[in-house]
Amino acid sequence: AADACGASRFRALVGQPIASVDRSALPPRTRIISPGMMVTQDFLPERMNLRVGPDGKVAALECF
């Protein structure tokens, strides 16, 4: 259940500039979360959340 969204398949994106990410290759319902962005707190383990750091690079991938 820890990887219900398949985030492990996209592990190579961590550290890459968000501008270079092919969003069409991401799973449906993926959220790209920028610093300071407000997001809902509903728990959907099959949804991938891609967190962007203040430097504009992918900082983390999470399922929730």
N, C-alpha and C positions, 0 to 999 in steps of 0.2 A: 504494500500500500504506500510505502514511502516514495515510490517512483510511479505512481498511478498515472501521471501525466506524460511519462516518457522523457522527462528532463535529461536523463543520463545520455540519451542519444545526441543531445545538443551541447554537451559539456565543452566542446571545443570553442563554443562562442564566447565563453568567459574570457575577458581581456580584450575582446575585439571591439572596434568602434561600432556603436549602434547603427551608424549610417551605412556600414558595409553588410549588415544582416539582411538576408533575403527573407522578408516577412512572409512571402507566399510559401516558403518551405516550412514555416512553423506550424505546429498543430492548431486546429481550429480552437477558437476561444482563448488563445494565448493573450495575456495582458502584458504590455510593455509599460513598466512603471518607472517614471523619471523621478529624480530627487524632488521631494516636497509635494509630489502628486498625491491627491486624495484618492483612495480606492475603497470599495466596499469590503467589509470584513466577512462576507459569507464564505463558508468553507466548501469548496468544490475540489476534491482531490484529483480529479481528472483535468483540471485547468492548470496550464503552465503559466507561471509568472516570471517574466524576465525583468530583473532589476537592473537599472542603468545607474552607474555611479556619477558623481559630480564631474568626472573627467570625460563623460560621454561614451564610456566603454561599458560593456556588459559586466556587471559585478557579480550577479548570482542568478541561478535558475532554481525555482521552487515550485512545488506542487501544492496548491491550496486555492 
